[in-house]
Amino acid sequence: MLASLPGPERVLPLALRPLNGLPAPLVSQIVPRLAEIFLSEPLGDGELEPLEGRRFDLFVEDIPFRCAFTMEGGRLVWSRHEQPDVTIRGETLAFLALAGGAMDADTLFFRRRICVEGDVALGLTVKNLLDGYQPHLQLPTPLRHLLETMAGRAAAQLHRQGPAAH
């Protein structure tokens, strides 16, 4: 059944694109709560404390979709500041491969599939968090298998494409 699914290069952009059409106040409530669910372990362990008061953006270039976060009082919140301290950008396939555990952040960075711009130290903190934590393992088994399958397909496509030309 999973093999018959459309490719991740079509599914993920379609799944995320509606977020662009939602009112900003609604997105600013939904996205941080979803992120907190996936990051509950590092949040509880205090691993995100270095991000307190700092703005970091995740930018999915091919949709385009930007998530701007900051930490306030130990919680992830939608950031309203104009200039991010660090931006992590890439295409949906790269973020999907990362989220599903099919590729690590270092591989994606060195293949120029994920780029880090701005505060290098903060970027390394976020990258190390991404490397050390596997959010897909927090999902219920059927969703985890779906994400891992899609991530594997995304990684295979990225390998076929080779390094990006950023």
C-alpha positions in Angstrom: 0.0 0.0 0.0 2.8 2.5 0.9 4.5 1.8 -2.4 1.5 3.1 -4.3 1.6 6.5 -2.6 2.4 9.5 -4.8 6.0 10.8 -4.4 6.9 13.0 -1.5 7.8 15.8 -3.9 4.1 16.1 -4.7 2.5 15.2 -1.3 4.4 17.4 1.1 4.1 20.7 -0.7 0.3 20.0 -1.1 0.0 19.2 2.6 1.9 22.3 3.7 0.6 24.8 1.1 -2.8 25.4 2.9 -0.9 26.9 5.8 0.0 29.8 3.6 -3.7 30.6 3.1 -4.7 30.5 6.8 -4.9 33.7 8.8 -1.5 34.4 10.5 -3.0 34.4 14.0 -4.3 30.9 13.5 -1.0 29.6 12.0 0.9 31.3 14.9 -1.1 29.1 17.3 -1.1 25.8 15.4 2.5 25.5 14.2 4.2 26.2 17.6 1.9 23.7 19.3 2.7 21.0 16.7 6.4 21.8 17.1 6.1 21.5 20.9 4.5 18.0 20.5 7.4 16.8 18.3 10.0 18.5 20.5 8.4 17.6 23.9 11.5 15.6 25.0 14.2 18.2 24.3 11.8 20.9 25.7 11.4 18.9 28.9 15.1 18.3 29.2 16.0 22.0 28.8 17.9 21.4 25.5 16.2 24.3 23.9 17.2 26.9 26.6 20.0 28.3 24.4 17.2 29.4 22.0 15.5 31.5 24.7 14.8 35.0 23.3 16.4 34.2 19.9 14.5 34.1 16.7 15.1 31.2 14.3 13.3 30.7 11.0 12.7 27.5 9.1 12.1 28.3 5.5 10.7 25.7 3.0 11.8 27.3 -0.2 9.8 25.5 -2.8 6.4 26.0 -1.3 7.3 28.8 0.0 6.6 28.5 3.7 8.4 30.2 6.6 8.1 29.3 10.3 9.5 31.9 12.6 10.0 30.8 16.2 11.4 32.0 19.4 11.5 30.6 22.9 9.8 32.5 25.7 9.6 31.1 29.2 10.5 27.6 28.0 7.8 27.5 25.3 8.0 27.8 21.6 6.1 30.8 20.2 5.6 32.2 16.8 8.1 35.1 16.4 6.9 38.5 15.4 10.4 40.1 15.1 11.5 41.2 11.7 15.1 39.9 11.5 15.9 36.3 12.4 19.0 35.4 14.3 19.4 32.3 12.2 17.5 30.9 9.2 17.6 27.2 8.2 16.3 26.9 4.6 15.8 24.0 2.2 13.3 22.3 0.0 10.5 20.0 1.2 12.4 16.8 0.2 15.3 17.8 2.5 13.1 18.6 5.5 11.1 15.4 4.9 14.2 13.3 4.8 15.4 14.9 8.0 12.1 14.6 9.8 11.7 11.0 8.9 15.3 10.0 9.9 16.4 9.0 6.4 19.1 11.7 6.3 21.0 13.6 8.9 21.5 17.4 9.1 25.2 17.2 8.4 24.7 15.2 5.1 22.0 17.6 4.0 24.1 20.6 4.9 27.3 19.3 3.1 25.2 18.4 0.0 23.8 22.0 0.1 20.2 20.7 0.6 19.8 22.6 3.9 21.5 26.0 4.3 22.1 27.8 7.6 22.3 31.6 7.5 22.9 34.2 10.2 24.3 33.4 13.7 26.6 30.5 13.2 26.7 29.4 16.9 22.9 29.5 17.1 22.7 27.6 13.7 25.0 24.9 15.1 22.8 24.6 18.2 19.7 24.1 16.1 21.6 21.7 13.8 22.8 19.7 16.8 19.3 19.5 18.1 18.1 18.2 14.7 20.9 15.7 14.7 20.4 14.4 18.2 16.6 14.2 18.2 14.4 12.1 16.0 10.9 13.5 16.2 9.4 10.8 14.0 9.9 8.4 16.8 7.3 10.3 18.8 4.6 9.5 16.3 2.1 6.6 16.6 3.4 3.6 14.8 1.3 3.9 11.6 2.2 7.5 11.2 5.8 6.8 11.9 5.9 4.1 9.3 4.3 6.5 6.8 6.7 9.3 7.5 9.7 6.9 7.4 8.6 5.5 4.1 8.1 9.0 2.6 11.4 10.2 4.1 13.2 7.2 2.5 11.7 8.0 -0.9 12.7 11.7 -0.4 16.2 10.7 0.5 16.5 8.4 -2.6 15.3 11.3 -4.8 17.8 13.6 -3.2 20.6 11.1 -3.8 19.7 10.8 -7.5 19.7 14.6 -7.8 23.1 15.0 -6.2 24.3 18.2 -4.4 22.2 21.4 -4.9 23.7 24.4 -6.7 23.2 27.1 -4.0 
